[in-house]
Amino acid sequence: MDAELQPGKIGTLYYFGDPMCSWCWGFRPVLEQVDAEYPELQRVTVMGGLRGGDAEPMNDVLAELIQGAWVRIHETTGQPFNWDLWKRHRPLATTWPACRAVLAARRMDPSREWPTMVGMFKAYFTQALDPSLRETQLRVAESVGFDRDEFERMLESPEVDEALQADLLLTKRYGITGFPSVVLDLNGGHYLISPGYQPIEGVRKAINRVYTTAGVEFTRPESGIYS
């Protein structure tokens, strides 16, 4: 899934994430702020496949581990969580079905890939819906303007399976082992910007450091947000 640069872009910012990754939800505001502050970078979202395996419900150990992470993420980032999820559902341990929903959106309309990702985040973390379920995936798809039946057909297509395998391969090729992770491809170099969650200040410093290393001169706004 190597990305060709679009006109006006100077580099590619690869975001490796997963719609069931709790820290990815915590990182969402940071990532969207990076998009706004660095419009010269082309962002590509990659489904990292947080957990593979069989379609079995989470066991108690995993469920408790995730709930503990929610507490830390809320304290660190302020992102909201709806604890009713754990009273209503026990989602699948594998995150691949949720990843496939985002990839189906990409195949149908790349401009709606990120809105679908955000919709999956919100369904899981704030609406207490199980992102493993087809009904949740279809509801999210409808919310961003997809036809329900067309989206379901895409979900069942081999194209989505191929897209998932391609994303998993890219994740492995870049040596990504945790999520979220951000890598900047610039002037032929590959730079790890964020190995895991970082606040916006840390991401800015990392990108600006890469710009200096790569000898990139790019006009900045006069607001001082890049300092």
Secondary structure, 3 states (H helix, E strand, C coil): CCCCCCCCCCEEEEEEECCCCHHHHHHHHHHHHHHHHCCCEEEEEEECCCCCCCCCECCHHHHHHHHHHHHHHHHHHCCCCCCCHHHHCCCECCCHHHHHHHHHHHHHCHHHHHHHHHHHHHHHHCCCCCCCCHHHHHHHHHHCCCCHHHHHHHHCCHHHHHHHHHHHHHHHHCCCCCCCEEEEEECCEEEEEEECCCCHHHHHHHHHHHHHHHCCCCCCCCCCCCC
